[in-house]
Amino acid sequence: AVSPILFALSCGLFVLGVAFLVLRRQLVAMVIGLELMINAANVIIVSAALAQGDPEGLAGALLVIAAAAAEVVVGLSLILALSREGVEPETSELEMLQG
């Protein structure tokens, strides 16, 4: 079984990530919120895999970490490209992308 302390930590990280995603307008803060949510899921996956002695769960967590790293690279490169164009990296400034 998953430790209640780790479960509470994971829930707290997930709620914090949702708060970053919903309440912030800056794109960098939104990427940080997504990362917090992904890491919260990883804490649960790793703790459940360790509790059951399942190495496949740990391999799955490594795949999630790799996908999260790729997501950060793409997101931050888009933010960097926007800032080079002179656009502020905020959601209110992205109306030009609507078509």
Secondary structure by P-SEA (a helix, b strand, c coil): cccaaaaaaaaaaaaaaaaaacccccaaaaaaaaaaaaaaaaaaaaaaaaaaccaaaaaaaaaaaaaaaaaaaaaaaaaaaaaaacccccccccccccc
